[in-house]
Amino acid sequence: MINKSSLNTKNHFTAAEHFLKIFGIKEQNISFKHVSEIVRQFSKLPYENLSKILKLNKKWDDFPNRLPDEIISDYDQFRLGGTCFSLTFFLKTIMDYYGYTTNIIMADMKPGENSHCALILKHNSNKYLLDPGYLIHKPLLISKSPGNQNLSFIPVSLIYNEENDKYSLFTFQNKNLKLRYSFRNIPTSPETFLKFWNSSFHWRTMHGICLSKRDEIGFTYLHNHYLKREGKGIAFKGKFQDEISKVVNNIFKIPPGLVQKAEKALKDNLIYDKKLRYKVPKWVKL
């Protein structure tokens, strides 16, 4: 189990340097353009829970958090990424490496309170939302004045609610706003962040295979045998019959064998969770 000292980003600067080398980021001058390039490249690391499922399977009696060195190594070898906790901490490590000021914040999503996390960047008297877990590939200006911001083909709106002092991120679906998550602009302590990270190993998000990626071309979301792809020249939404490992390999370039191992580990993990009296799907049998 990792502890608070493991969340000292200085201990992971070699991973930041590895990331910068892989993605060819040579710019050293602190600027909004520099941040934007880092975030754009970082969004190439997919959201995926395969790596989390596999590592939990090996360490049921521990909380096998994946730290930056492991994440960038797994991306280099297998094109893996991570979930919101591991990706957010890794991005913070890179920001700290350059001397930017960032804070981790927790956010509330449909599954529950504090079920998501992201970064707040302070730069030139402004604050920006950086969210690698939701694969936002541009810094979003945080302002109490309403306004839409474009993520390439995806318009988003970050709206402030004075009554509860929360910001809410919305995307547009058929010209309608769809709430994604809400947060307060209050830094989360390392202890609190680690507490939620540890508990996330037994959340609903670990009940199925889930991957997504978002870039300038489009958005892809896969959950078990459901697939959604949209963007420039892409339009698909529905179930597929092929093996999950084949589809994941075609879209995310992750080795099929790794996906198949994760599918088996997922079943084992759910049975173990049931023994420990965590909430699991009704179909899970001992």
C-alpha positions in Angstrom: 0.0 0.0 0.0 1.3 3.4 -0.9 1.4 6.1 1.7 1.4 9.9 1.8 5.1 10.1 1.1 4.5 8.3 -2.2 2.4 11.3 -3.3 5.5 13.5 -3.3 5.7 14.3 -7.0 9.5 15.0 -6.8 9.9 11.2 -6.3 8.4 10.7 -9.8 10.2 13.3 -11.9 12.0 10.6 -13.9 8.6 9.5 -15.1 7.9 13.1 -16.2 11.1 13.1 -18.1 10.2 9.8 -19.7 6.8 11.2 -20.8 8.4 14.4 -22.3 10.9 12.3 -24.2 8.3 9.9 -25.7 6.0 12.7 -26.8 8.8 15.0 -28.0 8.0 18.0 -25.7 11.1 20.2 -25.8 9.6 23.6 -24.9 10.9 24.8 -21.5 9.4 28.2 -21.2 6.5 28.5 -18.8 3.4 29.6 -20.8 -0.2 28.8 -21.5 0.9 27.4 -24.9 3.3 25.1 -23.1 0.6 23.8 -20.8 -1.8 23.3 -23.7 0.8 21.2 -25.5 1.5 19.0 -22.5 -2.2 18.4 -21.9 -2.8 17.7 -25.6 -0.1 15.1 -25.6 -1.1 13.7 -22.3 -4.7 13.0 -23.6 -3.1 10.3 -25.8 -2.9 8.2 -22.7 -6.3 6.4 -22.7 -8.7 6.1 -19.8 -8.8 2.4 -19.1 -9.4 0.2 -16.1 -7.6 -2.9 -17.6 -4.4 -2.1 -15.8 -6.2 -1.5 -12.5 -8.2 -4.7 -12.8 -5.0 -6.7 -13.5 -3.0 -5.2 -10.7 -5.8 -5.6 -8.1 -6.0 -9.3 -9.1 -2.4 -9.7 -8.1 -2.7 -7.8 -4.8 -6.1 -8.4 -3.4 -4.9 -7.7 0.1 -3.4 -4.4 -0.8 -4.3 -1.2 -2.7 -2.2 -1.5 -5.9 -2.1 2.1 -6.9 -0.2 2.7 -10.2 2.3 5.5 -9.9 3.8 7.6 -12.8 6.8 5.4 -13.5 4.6 2.4 -14.0 2.0 4.3 -16.1 4.5 5.7 -18.6 6.3 2.3 -18.9 3.0 0.5 -19.5 2.0 3.1 -22.1 5.4 2.7 -23.8 5.1 -1.1 -23.9 1.3 -1.8 -24.2 -0.4 1.6 -24.9 -2.1 1.4 -21.6 -3.2 4.6 -19.6 -5.0 4.6 -16.4 -8.1 5.8 -14.5 -8.7 9.3 -13.2 -6.7 9.0 -10.0 -3.5 7.7 -11.5 -3.7 10.0 -14.6 -4.4 13.1 -12.5 -1.5 12.4 -10.2 0.8 11.7 -13.1 -0.2 15.0 -14.8 0.3 16.9 -11.6 3.8 15.3 -11.5 4.6 16.7 -14.9 3.2 20.2 -14.0 5.2 20.2 -10.8 8.3 19.2 -12.7 8.1 22.5 -14.6 7.1 24.5 -11.6 3.5 25.2 -12.4 1.0 25.6 -9.5 -1.7 23.0 -9.5 -4.1 21.5 -6.9 -6.0 18.2 -7.0 -9.8 18.6 -6.6 -12.5 15.9 -6.1 -15.7 16.0 -8.2 -19.1 14.5 -8.0 -20.4 12.4 -10.9 -23.6 10.3 -11.4 -22.1 7.3 -9.5 -21.7 9.4 -6.4 -19.8 12.2 -4.6 -16.0 12.3 -4.8 -16.1 9.8 -7.6 -13.9 11.8 -10.0 -10.8 14.0 -9.7 -8.9 16.6 -11.7 -6.5 19.4 -11.5 -6.8 23.2 -11.1 -4.0 25.2 -12.6 -3.2 28.7 -11.5 -1.5 30.7 -14.3 -1.2 34.4 -15.0 -4.0 35.4 -12.5 -6.4 32.8 -14.1 -7.4 29.3 -13.1 -7.9 26.4 -15.5 -9.4 23.0 -15.3 -7.1 20.2 -16.4 -8.8 16.8 -16.6 -6.9 13.8 -17.9 -9.4 11.3 -16.5 -12.2 12.8 -18.6 -9.7 13.2 -21.4 -10.1 16.9 -21.8 -7.2 17.8 -24.1 -7.3 21.6 -23.5 -7.1 23.7 -20.4 -10.6 25.1 -19.6 -10.8 28.6 -18.1 -12.6 28.6 -14.8 -14.8 31.7 -14.5 -18.0 32.6 -12.7 -19.2 34.2 -16.0 -21.0 31.7 -18.2 -19.6 30.8 -21.6 -19.0 27.9 -23.9 -15.6 26.6 -24.8 -14.7 24.4 -27.7 -12.8 21.1 -27.5 -12.3 20.7 -31.2 -15.7 19.2 -32.3 -16.9 19.0 -28.7 -18.5 22.2 -27.2 -18.5 22.3 -23.4 -19.8 24.6 -20.8 -18.4 25.2 -17.4 -21.2 26.9 -15.3 -20.9 28.3 -11.8 -23.7 27.9 -9.3 -23.6 30.6 -6.6 -26.0 28.8 -4.4 -23.8 25.7 -3.8 -20.5 27.4 -4.8 -19.9 24.7 -7.4 -18.8 24.6 -11.0 -20.5 22.1 -13.3 -19.1 20.7 -16.5 -21.6 20.2 -19.3 -21.3 18.8 -22.8 -23.8 19.3 -25.6 -25.9 16.4 -27.0 -28.3 17.4 -29.7 -28.1 21.0 -28.6 -29.0 20.0 -25.0 -26.7 20.3 -22.0 -25.6 17.1 -20.4 -24.1 17.3 -16.9 -20.9 15.4 -16.6 -19.7 16.4 -13.1 -19.6 19.2 -10.5 -16.8 20.4 -8.2 -15.8 23.1 -5.7 -12.6 25.0 -6.3 -11.2 23.7 -3.0 -7.9 21.8 -3.0 -8.0 18.2 -1.8 -5.3 17.1 0.7 -3.0 14.2 -0.2 -4.5 12.2 2.6 -8.1 12.7 1.3 -7.1 12.1 -2.3 -5.3 8.8 -1.3 -8.4 7.7 0.7 -10.7 8.0 -2.3 -8.1 6.5 -4.6 -7.8 3.4 -2.4 -11.6 3.0 -2.1 -12.0 3.3 -5.9 -10.7 -0.2 -6.3 -14.1 -1.5 -5.3 -16.4 1.0 -7.0 -18.9 0.2 -9.8 -16.3 1.3 -12.3 -14.4 -1.9 -11.6 -17.5 -4.1 -12.5 -16.7 -4.2 -16.2 -14.1 -3.5 -18.9 -14.0 0.2 -19.7 -11.9 2.3 -22.0 -12.2 5.7 -23.7 -10.1 8.2 -25.6 -10.7 11.7 -26.9 -8.6 13.7 -29.3 -8.9 16.2 -32.2 -10.4 13.5 -34.4 -13.2 12.2 -32.1 -14.3 10.4 -29.0 -14.4 6.6 -28.4 -16.0 4.9 -25.4 -16.1 1.2 -24.8 -17.8 -0.6 -21.9 -17.9 -4.4 -22.2 -19.6 -5.1 -25.6 -21.0 -1.5 -26.0 -19.1 0.9 -28.2 -19.6 4.6 -29.0 -17.5 6.4 -31.6 -18.2 10.0 -32.8 -16.3 12.8 -34.4 -14.9 13.7 -37.8 -16.2 11.0 -40.2 -17.0 8.6 -37.3 -20.5 7.7 -36.1 -21.3 4.4 -34.3 -23.3 3.7 -31.2 -24.4 0.2 -30.1 -23.4 -3.3 -29.2 -20.8 -5.4 -31.0 -20.4 -9.1 -31.4 -16.7 -9.4 -31.8 -14.4 -10.3 -28.8 -13.7 -7.3 -26.6 -9.9 -8.0 -27.0 -10.2 -7.7 -30.8 -12.0 -4.4 -30.7 -9.8 -2.9 -28.1 -6.7 -3.9 -30.1 -8.1 -2.4 -33.3 -9.0 1.0 -31.6 -6.6 1.4 -28.7 -3.7 -0.8 -30.0 -3.5 -2.7 -26.6 -2.4 -6.3 -27.0 -5.3 -8.8 -27.1 -3.7 -11.1 -24.6 -3.6 -8.4 -22.0 -7.3 -7.6 -22.5 -8.2 -11.3 -22.2 -6.2 -11.5 -18.9 -8.1 -8.5 -17.6 -11.4 -10.1 -18.5 -10.5 -13.2 -16.5 -9.1 -11.1 -13.6 -12.3 -9.1 -13.6 -14.4 -12.2 -12.8 -12.0 -13.3 -10.1 -12.0 -9.8 -8.5 -15.8 -9.5 -8.4 -16.1 -12.9 -6.6 -13.4 -11.8 -4.1 -15.3 -8.5 -3.6 -18.5 -10.4 -2.9 -16.6 -12.4 -0.2 -15.5 -9.1 1.3 -19.1 -7.9 1.2 -18.5 -5.1 -1.3 -21.5 -4.2 -3.5 -21.3 -6.2 -6.7 -23.6 -7.1 -9.6 -26.4 -9.6 -8.8 -25.1 -12.0 -11.4 -21.8 -12.6 -9.5 -21.7 -16.1 -8.1 -19.4 -17.6 -5.5 
